[in-house]
Amino acid sequence: MDRELVFELPNDLQCIEEAVEFVVGRCATCEETGRKLRFNFRVSFTEALANAMIYGNGRDPSKRVRVEVALRGSALKARVIDQGHGFDRATVPDPTAPENIECPGGRGIFLMRKLMDEVYFNERGNAVTLILRLPETEPIRREASA
Amino acid sequence: MAFQVNREGDVVVIDVDGQLIVGNRQELKQTILDQVESGERKFLVDFTHTGYIDSSGLGVLVSLSKKIREQGGELRLSTLNEDLRTLFELTKLDTLFRIADSREEGLKGF
């Protein structure tokens, strides 16, 4: 079953967990809930929302974050748009480099790229699109997939 | 979401129930820093009941570990499920922390 969700969030970090669970819950009613949805998407979507609120909107409580989610077949696409001016992705350092390993920040985009099938930004840099392909019959129990 | 703080001998054990993410990382940070301030030096964060961690949660563990090491102590982690282990491996933070398979193992030789 295809499904679309469009909503806006206040620029409040406390809203993230509920928004993530809302989207995962709505998508789980349509497709088998597997590890990729439960883990890869949850972490990546959390990162996208946090980046939008902290870096995109600069923690400004008057700004908002728009979310567009589309589940078509087994492809889950989530777009997160902030009201900021964007950023230069070339300036994001590798968080796994020895000189960065003890840095408290800088792992968000890295994790999104590792956990999602596709991640891309618009030219301005204020919108990120996450794409995850959910296996049609992914087993819930991990040992069943071993 | 809650952090349960218990003591096992001279080790402070913190159970993370739910998620460790951008919305609650400061609560964990303050909980542990308060313990450091009062003289505690040995910490075990147990993830038996943890759903997922985001980069902010990882970041707070990194900064706490550094702070505790500077005070002559150690922060260990235990009972990460396969998903959480994947996060630490992807980010190479498994090289920074001592990660035990169980709470009991984490407490050994502290």
gemmi code that builds the backbone of each chain (N, CA, C; Angstrom):
import gemmi

chains = {
    "A": [
        ("MET", (0.846, -1.197, 0.000), (0.000, 0.000, 0.000), (0.888, 1.255, 0.000)),
        ("ASP", (0.580, 2.195, -0.883), (1.344, 3.441, -0.907), (0.813, 4.388, 0.159)),
        ("ARG", (1.682, 5.238, 0.632), (1.245, 6.171, 1.675), (2.094, 7.435, 1.604)),
        ("GLU", (1.476, 8.549, 1.901), (2.210, 9.820, 1.962), (1.875, 10.531, 3.262)),
        ("LEU", (2.884, 11.129, 3.838), (2.707, 11.917, 5.058), (3.408, 13.246, 4.841)),
        ("VAL", (2.723, 14.318, 5.147), (3.344, 15.639, 5.087), (2.959, 16.382, 6.360)),
        ("PHE", (3.954, 16.869, 7.069), (3.649, 17.634, 8.285), (4.809, 18.575, 8.606)),
        ("GLU", (4.530, 19.490, 9.512), (5.567, 20.424, 9.963), (5.794, 20.251, 11.457)),
        ("LEU", (7.017, 20.489, 11.860), (7.371, 20.406, 13.276), (7.866, 21.759, 13.753)),
        ("PRO", (7.582, 22.104, 15.011), (8.245, 23.283, 15.571), (9.737, 23.000, 15.717)),
        ("ASN", (10.522, 24.030, 15.802), (11.974, 23.823, 15.898), (12.355, 23.472, 17.337)),
        ("ASP", (11.942, 22.285, 17.757), (12.095, 21.857, 19.142), (12.628, 20.424, 19.157)),
        ("LEU", (13.823, 20.246, 19.702), (14.458, 18.927, 19.708), (13.625, 17.876, 20.439)),
        ("GLN", (12.804, 18.339, 21.365), (11.980, 17.402, 22.136), (10.889, 16.751, 21.276)),
        ("CYS", (10.646, 17.310, 20.113), (9.609, 16.764, 19.219), (10.125, 15.618, 18.354)),
        ("ILE", (11.441, 15.445, 18.320), (12.021, 14.522, 17.348), (11.599, 13.076, 17.589)),
        ("GLU", (11.715, 12.626, 18.822), (11.427, 11.217, 19.098), (9.993, 10.859, 18.709)),
        ("GLU", (9.057, 11.725, 19.067), (7.657, 11.454, 18.748), (7.427, 11.454, 17.239)),
        ("ALA", (8.080, 12.379, 16.542), (7.926, 12.441, 15.074), (8.480, 11.181, 14.418)),
        ("VAL", (9.618, 10.722, 14.901), (10.225, 9.511, 14.342), (9.305, 8.310, 14.566)),
        ("GLU", (8.798, 8.173, 15.775), (7.928, 7.033, 16.070), (6.629, 7.114, 15.273)),
        ("PHE", (6.132, 8.315, 15.060), (4.910, 8.498, 14.261), (5.120, 7.980, 12.834)),
        ("VAL", (6.217, 8.402, 12.223), (6.478, 7.992, 10.833), (6.741, 6.487, 10.757)),
        ("VAL", (7.559, 5.980, 11.655), (7.854, 4.538, 11.649), (6.564, 3.743, 11.863)),
        ("GLY", (5.736, 4.212, 12.771), (4.480, 3.518, 13.040), (3.554, 3.503, 11.837)),
        ("ARG", (3.463, 4.622, 11.135), (2.588, 4.681, 9.959), (3.120, 3.808, 8.828)),
        ("CYS", (4.421, 3.774, 8.676), (5.001, 2.966, 7.601), (4.952, 1.481, 7.964)),
        ("ALA", (5.061, 1.187, 9.231), (5.040, -0.211, 9.659), (3.676, -0.841, 9.439)),
        ("THR", (2.639, -0.056, 9.336), (1.315, -0.631, 9.097), (1.174, -1.072, 7.640)),
        ("CYS", (2.081, -0.591, 6.795), (1.959, -0.906, 5.367), (2.959, -1.972, 4.933)),
        ("GLU", (4.081, -2.036, 5.564), (5.137, -2.943, 5.140), (5.630, -3.748, 6.339)),
        ("GLU", (6.257, -4.837, 6.032), (6.878, -5.628, 7.086), (7.883, -4.758, 7.837)),
        ("THR", (7.750, -4.740, 9.173), (8.698, -3.944, 9.956), (9.973, -4.734, 10.160)),
        ("GLY", (11.012, -4.333, 9.505), (12.273, -5.044, 9.622), (13.327, -4.164, 10.243)),
        ("ARG", (14.515, -4.709, 10.275), (15.631, -4.004, 10.904), (15.896, -2.657, 10.239)),
        ("LYS", (15.758, -2.625, 8.910), (16.093, -1.383, 8.212), (15.168, -0.243, 8.597)),
        ("LEU", (13.916, -0.549, 8.810), (12.981, 0.496, 9.232), (13.185, 0.826, 10.702)),
        ("ARG", (13.314, -0.208, 11.507), (13.403, -0.024, 12.956), (14.701, 0.673, 13.356)),
        ("PHE", (15.767, 0.345, 12.671), (17.067, 0.875, 13.082), (17.627, 1.896, 12.089)),
        ("ASN", (17.866, 1.485, 10.856), (18.503, 2.390, 9.885), (17.690, 3.664, 9.697)),
        ("PHE", (16.381, 3.502, 9.509), (15.568, 4.698, 9.265), (15.432, 5.550, 10.516)),
        ("ARG", (15.188, 4.903, 11.658), (15.027, 5.678, 12.896), (16.236, 6.574, 13.159)),
        ("VAL", (17.420, 5.978, 13.073), (18.637, 6.757, 13.353), (18.804, 7.868, 12.311)),
        ("SER", (18.653, 7.524, 11.045), (18.902, 8.507, 9.976), (17.885, 9.639, 9.996)),
        ("PHE", (16.632, 9.305, 10.220), (15.587, 10.334, 10.272), (15.802, 11.242, 11.483)),
        ("THR", (16.209, 10.662, 12.593), (16.543, 11.475, 13.775), (17.665, 12.450, 13.449)),
        ("GLU", (18.695, 11.952, 12.746), (19.816, 12.813, 12.364), (19.354, 13.967, 11.471)),
        ("ALA", (18.509, 13.632, 10.505), (18.053, 14.652, 9.562), (17.256, 15.743, 10.285)),
        ("LEU", (16.382, 15.337, 11.199), (15.579, 16.323, 11.938), (16.461, 17.162, 12.863)),
        ("ALA", (17.395, 16.512, 13.533), (18.284, 17.247, 14.448), (19.146, 18.247, 13.680)),
        ("ASN", (19.677, 17.828, 12.534), (20.490, 18.743, 11.725), (19.664, 19.941, 11.269)),
        ("ALA", (18.420, 19.658, 10.868), (17.551, 20.743, 10.399), (17.304, 21.753, 11.509)),
        ("MET", (17.050, 21.259, 12.707), (16.713, 22.152, 13.822), (17.930, 22.892, 14.374)),
        ("ILE", (19.044, 22.171, 14.487), (20.228, 22.758, 15.126), (21.024, 23.625, 14.144)),
        ("TYR", (21.380, 23.015, 12.997), (22.267, 23.718, 12.063), (21.490, 24.513, 11.016)),
        ("GLY", (20.426, 23.886, 10.500), (19.645, 24.582, 9.471), (18.916, 25.789, 10.037)),
        ("ASN", (18.085, 25.540, 11.023), (17.289, 26.614, 11.612), (17.995, 27.320, 12.771)),
        ("GLY", (19.215, 26.894, 13.070), (20.004, 27.587, 14.093), (19.342, 27.636, 15.453)),
        ("ARG", (18.568, 26.603, 15.790), (17.861, 26.518, 17.082), (16.838, 27.634, 17.277)),
        ("ASP", (16.478, 28.299, 16.202), (15.527, 29.409, 16.291), (14.116, 28.858, 16.515)),
        ("PRO", (13.499, 29.113, 17.675), (12.181, 28.532, 17.967), (11.056, 29.079, 17.094)),
        ("SER", (11.315, 30.157, 16.380), (10.264, 30.702, 15.513), (10.224, 29.984, 14.158)),
        ("LYS", (11.250, 29.180, 13.893), (11.293, 28.483, 12.601), (10.669, 27.087, 12.716)),
        ("ARG", (10.439, 26.500, 11.545), (9.795, 25.190, 11.503), (10.556, 24.252, 10.570)),
        ("VAL", (10.252, 22.977, 10.707), (10.852, 21.953, 9.841), (9.722, 21.213, 9.129)),
        ("ARG", (9.813, 21.127, 7.809), (8.793, 20.439, 7.027), (9.266, 19.017, 6.717)),
        ("VAL", (8.356, 18.084, 6.825), (8.676, 16.678, 6.572), (7.730, 16.134, 5.508)),
        ("GLU", (8.297, 15.478, 4.506), (7.496, 14.833, 3.467), (7.961, 13.385, 3.377)),
        ("VAL", (7.052, 12.476, 3.632), (7.387, 11.049, 3.607), (6.506, 10.364, 2.575)),
        ("ALA", (7.110, 9.535, 1.758), (6.334, 8.770, 0.778), (6.798, 7.323, 0.802)),
        ("LEU", (5.847, 6.427, 0.959), (6.138, 5.000, 0.892), (5.475, 4.462, -0.358)),
        ("ARG", (6.290, 4.079, -1.310), (5.749, 3.561, -2.565), (6.321, 2.180, -2.806)),
        ("GLY", (5.458, 1.198, -2.736), (5.953, -0.168, -2.808), (6.850, -0.418, -1.602)),
        ("SER", (8.078, -0.785, -1.863), (8.990, -1.038, -0.745), (10.015, 0.085, -0.583)),
        ("ALA", (9.809, 1.190, -1.292), (10.761, 2.308, -1.183), (10.211, 3.399, -0.272)),
        ("LEU", (10.953, 3.686, 0.761), (10.574, 4.742, 1.702), (11.444, 5.963, 1.439)),
        ("LYS", (10.780, 7.088, 1.162), (11.513, 8.322, 0.865), (11.073, 9.383, 1.869)),
        ("ALA", (12.032, 9.986, 2.548), (11.720, 11.037, 3.526), (12.530, 12.282, 3.194)),
        ("ARG", (11.839, 13.393, 3.078), (12.520, 14.660, 2.781), (12.327, 15.588, 3.975)),
        ("VAL", (13.398, 16.172, 4.457), (13.363, 17.072, 5.614), (13.878, 18.431, 5.156)),
        ("ILE", (13.044, 19.442, 5.324), (13.393, 20.775, 4.815), (13.402, 21.777, 5.968)),
        ("ASP", (14.492, 22.507, 6.095), (14.530, 23.542, 7.127), (14.452, 24.921, 6.481)),
        ("GLN", (14.447, 25.949, 7.302), (14.306, 27.317, 6.808), (15.631, 28.073, 6.865)),
        ("GLY", (16.716, 27.313, 6.856), (18.021, 27.940, 6.941), (18.616, 28.251, 5.574)),
        ("HIS", (19.885, 28.595, 5.597), (20.559, 29.004, 4.366), (21.392, 27.882, 3.754)),
        ("GLY", (21.316, 26.681, 4.339), (22.077, 25.578, 3.790), (23.509, 25.562, 4.289)),
        ("PHE", (24.260, 24.581, 3.823), (25.652, 24.466, 4.272), (26.479, 23.833, 3.170)),
        ("ASP", (27.795, 23.923, 3.343), (28.726, 23.359, 2.357), (29.136, 21.964, 2.825)),
        ("ARG", (28.643, 20.957, 2.126), (28.913, 19.584, 2.549), (30.385, 19.209, 2.417)),
        ("ALA", (31.111, 19.958, 1.596), (32.539, 19.658, 1.412), (33.339, 19.946, 2.677)),
        ("THR", (32.755, 20.728, 3.582), (33.493, 21.099, 4.795), (33.276, 20.100, 5.931)),
        ("VAL", (32.471, 19.077, 5.702), (32.205, 18.109, 6.772), (33.330, 17.083, 6.811)),
        ("PRO", (34.097, 17.029, 7.912), (35.249, 16.114, 7.964), (34.828, 14.674, 8.222)),
        ("ASP", (35.743, 13.755, 7.943), (35.498, 12.333, 8.186), (35.579, 12.064, 9.696)),
        ("PRO", (34.459, 11.675, 10.315), (34.486, 11.491, 11.782), (35.258, 10.265, 12.226)),
        ("THR", (35.604, 9.381, 11.270), (36.356, 8.180, 11.659), (37.870, 8.374, 11.540)),
        ("ALA", (38.285, 9.536, 11.038), (39.729, 9.813, 10.963), (40.292, 9.901, 12.383)),
        ("PRO", (41.515, 9.399, 12.588), (42.081, 9.373, 13.949), (42.024, 10.727, 14.659)),
        ("GLU", (42.224, 11.820, 13.905), (42.225, 13.131, 14.546), (40.817, 13.598, 14.942)),
        ("ASN", (39.785, 12.911, 14.421), (38.416, 13.323, 14.733), (37.663, 12.355, 15.636)),
        ("ILE", (38.290, 11.230, 15.940), (37.555, 10.163, 16.619), (37.039, 10.600, 17.994)),
        ("GLU", (37.734, 11.527, 18.631), (37.278, 11.975, 19.955), (36.476, 13.268, 19.897)),
        ("CYS", (36.114, 13.686, 18.700), (35.243, 14.863, 18.590), (33.824, 14.467, 18.979)),
        ("PRO", (33.159, 15.275, 19.779), (31.801, 14.903, 20.183), (30.789, 14.994, 19.046)),
        ("GLY", (31.047, 15.789, 18.019), (30.070, 15.960, 16.944), (30.612, 15.526, 15.600)),
        ("GLY", (29.795, 15.704, 14.560), (30.256, 15.472, 13.199), (29.950, 14.097, 12.633)),
        ("ARG", (29.069, 13.321, 13.291), (28.785, 11.967, 12.799), (27.412, 11.842, 12.146)),
        ("GLY", (26.611, 12.882, 12.167), (25.236, 12.791, 11.690), (25.113, 12.452, 10.215)),
        ("ILE", (25.735, 13.242, 9.361), (25.642, 12.990, 7.915), (26.335, 11.679, 7.569)),
        ("PHE", (27.431, 11.412, 8.230), (28.156, 10.150, 8.025), (27.229, 8.958, 8.276)),
        ("LEU", (26.497, 8.993, 9.394), (25.604, 7.882, 9.716), (24.460, 7.771, 8.716)),
        ("MET", (23.910, 8.905, 8.310), (22.833, 8.866, 7.316), (23.317, 8.173, 6.047)),
        ("ARG", (24.505, 8.538, 5.598), (25.032, 7.947, 4.360), (25.302, 6.458, 4.510)),
        ("LYS", (25.730, 6.052, 5.688), (26.029, 4.638, 5.921), (24.768, 3.790, 6.064)),
        ("LEU", (23.716, 4.376, 6.638), (22.540, 3.577, 7.006), (21.418, 3.601, 5.970)),
        ("MET", (21.414, 4.620, 5.104), (20.358, 4.707, 4.097), (20.891, 4.239, 2.740)),
        ("ASP", (19.982, 3.890, 1.851), (20.408, 3.470, 0.512), (20.827, 4.673, -0.329)),
        ("GLU", (20.132, 5.792, -0.147), (20.515, 7.024, -0.852), (20.297, 8.219, 0.075)),
        ("VAL", (21.203, 9.183, -0.014), (21.044, 10.450, 0.724), (21.477, 11.563, -0.217)),
        ("TYR", (20.610, 12.521, -0.426), (21.068, 13.658, -1.222), (20.461, 14.962, -0.716)),
        ("PHE", (21.172, 16.035, -0.993), (20.783, 17.369, -0.552), (20.386, 18.196, -1.765)),
        ("ASN", (19.549, 19.199, -1.540), (19.264, 20.122, -2.630), (20.454, 21.080, -2.773)),
        ("GLU", (20.441, 21.849, -3.827), (21.592, 22.702, -4.124), (21.845, 23.716, -3.003)),
        ("ARG", (20.771, 24.241, -2.464), (20.912, 25.234, -1.397), (21.464, 24.610, -0.109)),
        ("GLY", (21.143, 23.330, 0.081), (21.652, 22.632, 1.267), (20.719, 22.697, 2.457)),
        ("ASN", (19.461, 23.096, 2.239), (18.526, 23.172, 3.366), (17.477, 22.056, 3.320)),
        ("ALA", (17.650, 21.107, 2.423), (16.725, 19.970, 2.348), (17.521, 18.699, 2.090)),
        ("VAL", (17.242, 17.686, 2.886), (17.899, 16.394, 2.682), (16.829, 15.354, 2.373)),
        ("THR", (17.149, 14.468, 1.433), (16.237, 13.388, 1.080), (16.894, 12.057, 1.426)),
        ("LEU", (16.160, 11.252, 2.178), (16.640, 9.928, 2.582), (15.815, 8.883, 1.845)),
        ("ILE", (16.470, 7.913, 1.271), (15.746, 6.839, 0.596), (16.212, 5.496, 1.161)),
        ("LEU", (15.217, 4.690, 1.537), (15.501, 3.371, 2.092), (14.639, 2.349, 1.368)),
        ("ARG", (15.263, 1.317, 0.884), (14.503, 0.250, 0.227), (14.265, -0.869, 1.233)),
        ("LEU", (12.989, -1.093, 1.517), (12.634, -2.100, 2.512), (12.395, -3.430, 1.807)),
        ("PRO", (13.081, -4.465, 2.255), (12.822, -5.785, 1.663), (11.348, -6.139, 1.848)),
        ("GLU", (10.755, -6.720, 0.819), (9.318, -7.027, 0.861), (8.979, -7.977, 1.996)),
        ("THR", (9.841, -8.930, 2.243), (9.514, -9.931, 3.260), (10.641, -10.057, 4.271)),
        ("GLU", (11.204, -8.920, 4.665), (12.318, -8.985, 5.615), (11.832, -9.563, 6.941)),
        ("PRO", (12.487, -10.598, 7.431), (12.057, -11.180, 8.704), (12.352, -10.246, 9.869)),
        ("ILE", (11.469, -10.254, 10.837), (11.658, -9.400, 12.009), (12.750, -9.978, 12.900)),
        ("ARG", (12.737, -11.306, 13.046), (13.718, -11.923, 13.950), (15.055, -12.023, 13.226)),
        ("ARG", (16.083, -11.419, 13.846), (17.386, -11.338, 13.209), (17.960, -12.717, 12.924)),
        ("GLU", (17.777, -13.660, 13.892), (18.392, -14.969, 13.709), (17.776, -15.700, 12.515)),
        ("ALA", (16.568, -15.286, 12.124), (15.936, -15.937, 10.983), (16.593, -15.533, 9.672)),
        ("SER", (17.314, -14.396, 9.701), (17.959, -13.924, 8.483), (19.413, -14.375, 8.397)),
        ("ALA", (19.901, -15.027, 9.443), (21.306, -15.449, 9.466), (21.530, -16.621, 8.523)),
    ],
    "B": [
        ("MET", (11.490, 7.649, 28.473), (12.954, 7.619, 28.515), (13.409, 7.911, 29.920)),
        ("ALA", (14.326, 7.079, 30.422), (14.825, 7.303, 31.776), (16.229, 6.739, 31.910)),
        ("PHE", (16.964, 7.319, 32.815), (18.277, 6.799, 33.150), (18.219, 6.326, 34.597)),
        ("GLN", (18.505, 5.057, 34.795), (18.497, 4.502, 36.148), (19.940, 4.422, 36.634)),
        ("VAL", (20.202, 5.016, 37.776), (21.562, 5.017, 38.321), (21.620, 4.078, 39.522)),
        ("ASN", (22.525, 3.107, 39.454), (22.710, 2.162, 40.552), (24.192, 2.036, 40.848)),
        ("ARG", (24.478, 1.402, 41.954), (25.882, 1.212, 42.320), (26.177, -0.279, 42.464)),
        ("GLU", (27.290, -0.698, 41.858), (27.775, -2.079, 42.005), (29.193, -1.967, 42.547)),
        ("GLY", (29.355, -2.110, 43.863), (30.664, -1.892, 44.472), (31.049, -0.432, 44.297)),
        ("ASP", (32.218, -0.193, 43.696), (32.627, 1.196, 43.493), (32.361, 1.666, 42.057)),
        ("VAL", (31.514, 0.924, 41.355), (31.171, 1.297, 39.978), (29.755, 1.873, 39.929)),
        ("VAL", (29.628, 3.005, 39.268), (28.304, 3.583, 39.039), (27.769, 3.011, 37.729)),
        ("VAL", (26.616, 2.351, 37.810), (26.016, 1.714, 36.626), (24.790, 2.521, 36.203)),
        ("ILE", (24.788, 2.910, 34.948), (23.661, 3.691, 34.421), (22.950, 2.874, 33.351)),
        ("ASP", (21.674, 2.593, 33.574), (20.865, 1.889, 32.577), (20.133, 2.919, 31.727)),
        ("VAL", (20.236, 2.744, 30.409), (19.559, 3.645, 29.480), (18.295, 2.953, 28.982)),
        ("ASP", (17.151, 3.429, 29.425), (15.875, 2.846, 29.014), (15.261, 3.698, 27.908)),
        ("GLY", (15.125, 3.134, 26.723), (14.537, 3.888, 25.603), (15.605, 4.308, 24.617)),
        ("GLN", (15.577, 5.565, 24.224), (16.546, 6.043, 23.241), (17.574, 6.971, 23.923)),
        ("LEU", (18.744, 7.039, 23.332), (19.733, 8.047, 23.733), (19.958, 8.919, 22.505)),
        ("ILE", (19.254, 10.019, 22.473), (19.259, 10.853, 21.268), (19.373, 12.331, 21.633)),
        ("VAL", (19.299, 13.160, 20.621), (19.530, 14.585, 20.791), (18.610, 15.210, 21.831)),
        ("GLY", (17.421, 14.658, 22.002), (16.456, 15.255, 22.924), (16.737, 14.987, 24.386)),
        ("ASN", (17.535, 13.969, 24.699), (17.755, 13.650, 26.120), (19.223, 13.459, 26.497)),
        ("ARG", (20.121, 13.681, 25.547), (21.547, 13.435, 25.824), (22.062, 14.281, 26.991)),
        ("GLN", (21.532, 15.509, 27.108), (22.022, 16.392, 28.171), (21.677, 15.842, 29.550)),
        ("GLU", (20.552, 15.125, 29.613), (20.149, 14.543, 30.892), (21.153, 13.490, 31.339)),
        ("LEU", (21.583, 12.644, 30.385), (22.594, 11.633, 30.719), (23.909, 12.305, 31.080)),
        ("LYS", (24.280, 13.303, 30.292), (25.549, 14.001, 30.542), (25.572, 14.599, 31.947)),
        ("GLN", (24.499, 15.260, 32.306), (24.461, 15.914, 33.621), (24.439, 14.890, 34.745)),
        ("THR", (23.712, 13.788, 34.513), (23.647, 12.721, 35.521), (25.047, 12.205, 35.842)),
        ("ILE", (25.840, 11.956, 34.797), (27.178, 11.406, 35.020), (28.145, 12.477, 35.532)),
        ("LEU", (28.027, 13.678, 34.995), (28.926, 14.743, 35.475), (28.702, 15.039, 36.959)),
        ("ASP", (27.463, 14.938, 37.405), (27.179, 15.132, 38.837), (27.893, 14.075, 39.670)),
        ("GLN", (27.920, 12.852, 39.140), (28.610, 11.768, 39.846), (30.123, 11.990, 39.847)),
        ("VAL", (30.651, 12.464, 38.730), (32.090, 12.770, 38.652), (32.437, 13.868, 39.650)),
        ("GLU", (31.578, 14.845, 39.688), (31.783, 15.977, 40.601), (31.836, 15.524, 42.062)),
        ("SER", (31.048, 14.482, 42.354), (31.021, 14.011, 43.746), (32.077, 12.936, 44.012)),
        ("GLY", (32.984, 12.750, 43.047), (34.142, 11.909, 43.297), (34.125, 10.539, 42.649)),
        ("GLU", (33.047, 10.174, 41.978), (32.989, 8.858, 41.327), (33.914, 8.844, 40.106)),
        ("ARG", (34.555, 7.681, 39.857), (35.503, 7.591, 38.741), (35.268, 6.381, 37.840)),
        ("LYS", (34.448, 5.438, 38.273), (34.226, 4.229, 37.480), (32.758, 4.169, 37.049)),
        ("PHE", (32.555, 4.117, 35.746), (31.189, 4.168, 35.212), (30.972, 3.061, 34.188)),
        ("LEU", (29.801, 2.445, 34.275), (29.385, 1.467, 33.268), (28.003, 1.887, 32.769)),
        ("VAL", (27.912, 2.153, 31.475), (26.616, 2.480, 30.884), (26.090, 1.224, 30.209)),
        ("ASP", (24.928, 0.760, 30.670), (24.360, -0.497, 30.174), (23.190, -0.215, 29.230)),
        ("PHE", (23.234, -0.897, 28.062), (22.248, -0.624, 27.007), (21.262, -1.781, 26.802)),
        ("THR", (21.066, -2.576, 27.823), (20.141, -3.712, 27.696), (18.765, -3.280, 27.208)),
        ("HIS", (18.297, -2.148, 27.690), (16.926, -1.708, 27.384), (16.900, -0.496, 26.457)),
        ("THR", (17.920, -0.373, 25.613), (18.024, 0.791, 24.735), (17.569, 0.453, 23.326)),
        ("GLY", (16.740, 1.322, 22.754), (16.263, 1.117, 21.398), (17.289, 1.540, 20.363)),
        ("TYR", (17.592, 2.818, 20.335), (18.601, 3.278, 19.394), (19.325, 4.512, 19.936)),
        ("ILE", (20.461, 4.802, 19.320), (21.303, 5.935, 19.706), (21.568, 6.730, 18.447)),
        ("ASP", (21.538, 8.045, 18.535), (21.902, 8.841, 17.357), (23.301, 9.437, 17.552)),
        ("SER", (23.720, 10.262, 16.619), (25.087, 10.790, 16.690), (25.285, 11.691, 17.908)),
        ("SER", (24.213, 12.341, 18.357), (24.330, 13.168, 19.562), (24.560, 12.297, 20.790)),
        ("GLY", (23.865, 11.164, 20.825), (24.078, 10.228, 21.927), (25.490, 9.678, 21.916)),
        ("LEU", (25.991, 9.340, 20.732), (27.382, 8.874, 20.624), (28.335, 9.975, 21.085)),
        ("GLY", (28.024, 11.190, 20.661), (28.891, 12.317, 20.999), (28.992, 12.561, 22.493)),
        ("VAL", (27.879, 12.407, 23.170), (27.902, 12.659, 24.608), (28.702, 11.558, 25.320)),
        ("LEU", (28.635, 10.345, 24.806), (29.450, 9.264, 25.393), (30.931, 9.536, 25.176)),
        ("VAL", (31.261, 10.042, 23.989), (32.662, 10.375, 23.688), (33.169, 11.464, 24.629)),
        ("SER", (32.391, 12.512, 24.787), (32.865, 13.627, 25.624), (32.926, 13.223, 27.094)),
        ("LEU", (31.979, 12.397, 27.533), (32.023, 11.943, 28.933), (33.227, 11.039, 29.165)),
        ("SER", (33.500, 10.169, 28.209), (34.638, 9.263, 28.344), (35.936, 10.056, 28.493)),
        ("LYS", (36.066, 11.079, 27.667), (37.275, 11.913, 27.708), (37.400, 12.620, 29.057)),
        ("LYS", (36.294, 13.175, 29.508), (36.281, 13.899, 30.777), (36.657, 12.972, 31.939)),
        ("ILE", (36.082, 11.769, 31.925), (36.335, 10.819, 33.014), (37.783, 10.330, 32.979)),
        ("ARG", (38.308, 10.114, 31.776), (39.719, 9.704, 31.662), (40.649, 10.791, 32.204)),
        ("GLU", (40.302, 12.023, 31.909), (41.124, 13.144, 32.398), (41.144, 13.195, 33.928)),
        ("GLN", (40.099, 12.632, 34.539), (40.011, 12.596, 36.007), (40.575, 11.292, 36.567)),
        ("GLY", (41.183, 10.482, 35.672), (41.789, 9.231, 36.122), (40.808, 8.073, 36.204)),
        ("GLY", (39.634, 8.217, 35.627), (38.634, 7.157, 35.685), (38.411, 6.489, 34.348)),
        ("GLU", (37.316, 5.738, 34.261), (37.002, 5.031, 33.017), (35.492, 4.911, 32.840)),
        ("LEU", (35.063, 5.032, 31.602), (33.663, 4.820, 31.243), (33.619, 3.607, 30.325)),
        ("ARG", (32.902, 2.576, 30.758), (32.742, 1.380, 29.940), (31.291, 1.273, 29.483)),
        ("LEU", (31.090, 0.458, 28.457), (29.751, 0.229, 27.918), (29.456, -1.268, 27.959)),
        ("SER", (28.174, -1.610, 28.098), (27.836, -3.031, 28.082), (26.493, -3.299, 27.434)),
        ("THR", (26.371, -4.545, 26.968), (25.108, -5.110, 26.472), (24.524, -4.318, 25.303)),
        ("LEU", (25.344, -4.088, 24.310), (24.853, -3.450, 23.085), (24.251, -4.527, 22.187)),
        ("ASN", (23.056, -4.288, 21.688), (22.498, -5.253, 20.736), (23.212, -5.099, 19.388)),
        ("GLU", (22.826, -5.927, 18.441), (23.532, -5.943, 17.151), (23.462, -4.587, 16.452)),
        ("ASP", (22.308, -3.934, 16.532), (22.152, -2.622, 15.897), (23.100, -1.592, 16.514)),
        ("LEU", (23.136, -1.565, 17.826), (23.988, -0.583, 18.503), (25.470, -0.871, 18.256)),
        ("ARG", (25.816, -2.139, 18.235), (27.212, -2.487, 17.912), (27.579, -1.996, 16.522)),
        ("THR", (26.638, -2.123, 15.606), (26.875, -1.648, 14.243), (27.220, -0.162, 14.241)),
        ("LEU", (26.494, 0.606, 15.040), (26.769, 2.051, 15.118), (28.202, 2.312, 15.586)),
        ("PHE", (28.609, 1.604, 16.617), (29.955, 1.820, 17.155), (31.026, 1.360, 16.161)),
        ("GLU", (30.720, 0.311, 15.416), (31.692, -0.171, 14.429), (31.789, 0.785, 13.241)),
        ("LEU", (30.634, 1.246, 12.765), (30.642, 2.171, 11.626), (31.451, 3.428, 11.934)),
        ("THR", (31.278, 3.920, 13.153), (31.923, 5.181, 13.532), (33.319, 4.963, 14.124)),
        ("LYS", (33.708, 3.679, 14.218), (35.003, 3.280, 14.803), (35.108, 3.647, 16.281)),
        ("LEU", (33.988, 3.919, 16.903), (34.026, 4.213, 18.336), (34.214, 2.942, 19.161)),
        ("ASP", (34.110, 1.788, 18.497), (34.415, 0.546, 19.217), (35.894, 0.484, 19.567)),
        ("THR", (36.709, 1.335, 18.932), (38.138, 1.381, 19.271), (38.408, 2.301, 20.457)),
        ("LEU", (37.412, 3.105, 20.799), (37.601, 4.107, 21.857), (37.101, 3.599, 23.209)),
        ("PHE", (36.093, 2.717, 23.167), (35.462, 2.251, 24.404), (35.751, 0.784, 24.646)),
        ("ARG", (35.782, 0.420, 25.917), (35.742, -0.987, 26.262), (34.265, -1.387, 26.289)),
        ("ILE", (33.905, -2.320, 25.419), (32.501, -2.714, 25.277), (32.353, -4.174, 25.699)),
        ("ALA", (31.569, -4.393, 26.751), (31.378, -5.750, 27.272), (30.069, -6.334, 26.754)),
        ("ASP", (30.069, -7.655, 26.608), (28.861, -8.321, 26.120), (27.739, -8.318, 27.159)),
        ("SER", (28.118, -8.246, 28.426), (27.103, -8.256, 29.480), (27.510, -7.291, 30.588)),
        ("ARG", (26.533, -6.966, 31.398), (26.788, -6.100, 32.550), (27.840, -6.722, 33.477)),
        ("GLU", (27.701, -8.035, 33.710), (28.625, -8.733, 34.609), (30.055, -8.654, 34.055)),
        ("GLU", (30.178, -8.871, 32.755), (31.508, -8.806, 32.147), (32.083, -7.395, 32.240)),
        ("GLY", (31.221, -6.413, 32.085), (31.655, -5.021, 32.154), (32.187, -4.637, 33.533)),
        ("LEU", (31.633, -5.291, 34.538), (32.031, -4.963, 35.914), (33.321, -5.660, 36.319)),
        ("LYS", (33.683, -6.715, 35.564), (34.876, -7.484, 35.923), (36.145, -6.653, 35.760)),
        ("GLY", (36.994, -6.727, 36.754), (38.315, -6.109, 36.654), (38.309, -4.596, 36.573)),
        ("PHE", (37.231, -4.001, 36.991), (37.166, -2.532, 36.953), (38.097, -1.957, 38.005)),
    ],
}
model = gemmi.Model(1)
for chain_id, residues in chains.items():
    chain = gemmi.Chain(chain_id)
    for i, (resn, *xyz) in enumerate(residues, 1):
        res = gemmi.Residue()
        res.name, res.seqid = resn, gemmi.SeqId(i, " ")
        for name, pos in zip(("N", "CA", "C"), xyz):
            atom = gemmi.Atom()
            atom.name, atom.element = name, gemmi.Element(name[0])
            atom.pos, atom.b_iso = gemmi.Position(*pos), 0.0
            res.add_atom(atom)
        chain.add_residue(res)
    model.add_chain(chain)
structure = gemmi.Structure()
structure.add_model(model)
structure.setup_entities()
